Amino acid sequence: MREREMEFANAAVALKILVVSQSRKQLNTLLDALAACPEGHHVVGRLDRAIDLPRWVDEVAPDLVIMDTDSPSRDTLEQVCLATQATPRPIVMFTQDGRREAIQSAVRAGVTCYVVDGLKPERVQPILQLAQARFEEMHSMRQELQRARQELQEHKLVERAKRLLMQQAGLDEEAAYRRLRKEAMARRLRLAELAKALLQQS
């Protein structure tokens, strides 16, 4: 079951929101809360089962996903993982399950905000803002970690290529590095790209 394009008041900043809820009462509470948000939001889809989440996330590309469940099952969390693998996005989960293991499982699956017994209209907008802030911070940290890993990998490639030149041409470390840098400039390649090419040829 699904409903598309329910538009609320226009605002400068509006989120495209996908809602997953089996409860009509909870859904109505969410829709009323979203309608009352001064920013204005668009519900681009409503699902009553999580199995459809990955396909719908891919299809409607929401800015944020809101999930309402009494307790997140393993199947539900698997769908969250699948939905966030390619393009991570903030996910808010309203639930009644406050168990530590449930919270940990949800966070590992990709849930940004896990809210226990907190589906109250006045709390929805602050929770969405918190989810966005947390997601942006986590995204920034992941990017920094990825850059650090790439820099380390590139450094290892350059070091291996440098050792190769030292062995093959009888150069000391500084001379080998200068040759690598000169060759990289001549070929208009990054140092790591040249190092990788040299290692593949050896």
N, C-alpha and C positions, 0 to 999 in steps of 0.2 A: 504494500500500500504506500502511495507517495503523493505528495502535493507539491507543486512547483510555484515559484515566483509569488510569494505573498509579501508585498512591499509595505514597509512602514514609512513613517514620516521622513521626508528628504532631509539630508544633513550633509555637511561638508565631508564628514568621514563616516562611511557606512560599511559594515561588514557583510559579506556573503556568508550566511550561516547554514550549515546542514545539521538537521536535528534527527537524532535517533531516539525514539521513545515508543514503548508499547502501551503506555498509559495515556488515555485521552485527557484525563484530568491534569496530569503533569504537563502534557503537551500544551494545553490551554494556559496553564500557569506560565510556561516559558514564553509563549507567543504574546501574552499580555505584558510580561516583563520586558520583552524586546520592543514591543510597541511603545512602551513608556520611556525607553532610553532616548535621551536628547540627541544622541548622535544619529539615530535612525539606522536600522539594519534591514537586510533582506533575507528572508528564509528562502533559500533556493531549492530546498527539498526536505521532505520528511520521510523517514524510514521507520518501519515498526519492527525491523529485525537487522541485526548487525551483519548478517551474512552478505547483504548487499552493499556494505560500506565501501570496500575497495573500488568497486565499479562506479559507484556514485561520486566518490571523491575524484576519480579520474574524469568523470563526465562533466560535473558541474564546477569543479575546481573551487571549493569554498575557501574563504579566508580562515574559517574556524569551524570546528565540529563540536556540537554539544550532544552528549550522550546521557540518557537517563536510564538507570537500571537499579533494581533492588540490590543486586550483587553481581559484579562482573564475572561471568563464567570464563572458562578457558577458551571456549570457542569465540566468545566476544573479543577477548584480548588478542587472539590470533588474527582476527579481522582488523583490529587496530594496528597491529604490526604490519600487516599486508598493505593497509591503506597509507601508512606513513613511510614506507621504505623508499619509494622513488622521490616523493616530494613531501617532506615533513611539514606539518602545520600544527597550530595549537589545537589541543583536544581537551575539552572540559567534561569531566564525568561527575554527574550528580548521582549519589548512591546512598543506600542505608547501611552499607557494609563497612564498618570501621575497623575491621581486623587488620593487624599489621601486615600479615602476609598478602592480603588482598590489595592493600595500598602499594606494597613493594612490587607485586606482579603488574599492577596497572602502570606504574611509573616505568618499569622496564619495557613494557609494551609500547610506550610512547605517549601515555596520558600526561598532559602538562599540569592540569589542576584536578585533584581528586577531592571532591567536596562531599562530606558526609552530612546528611540531614540538613542540607543548606539551600534547598530549592525554594527560596522566598523571593518574591518579585524585587524587593529593594536591594537584594544582594547580587542579582544577576549581572548588572552592568559592571560593578567593581570587580567581580570575579572574572569577567571577560577581559577587562583591562589588565588584571593580574596575570591571566593566562598569556596574553600577548607579550607582556613585559618579560615573563619567565622564558617564553619561547625564544624571543629575540636574544636574550642573554645566553641561553643554551646554544642557539644557532651560532652566535659569535664565538663561543668557546669551542664548538666543534670545528669551525673554520680555522681558528688559531691552531688547534691541535693538528688539523690536516696540513696546514702550512708548515708546522714544525716537523712533522713526519716527512713531508716532501723535501724540505731543506736537508734533513738528516740523510735521506736516501741519496740526494744529489751529492752531498759531501762525500758519502761513501764511494759513489761512482768516480768522482774526481780523484779521490785517494787511490783507488784501484788503478785508474788510468795512469796516474803519476808513477806508481810503482812499476807498472808495465814499461813505461818509457825509461825509467831508471835502469831496469834490467836489460832492455833491448838496445838502448843507445849508450849505456854506461854513463848516464848523467847523475848529478847529485839532485837532491830533492828540489832545491830552488830553481835549477836549470830546467828540470822536467816541468815544473809548474809554469815557468815562463814560456816554454815551447807550447804547452797546452793553450795558454791564454792567447798567444800570438796566432796559433792555428785557428782557434775559435773566432777571433776577430776577422781573420782572412776569409773564413767561410761564412761569416755572419751567423754564427751559431752561439747558443748559450754554452757556457763551459761544461755543464752537465750533459748537454746534448752531444757535444763532441766526445766527451769521455765515454758515453754509452756507445757511440758509433765505433770508437777505437777498440773498445772491449769486445764488441760483437765481431769485429774483423780479426781479432787475434785468435 
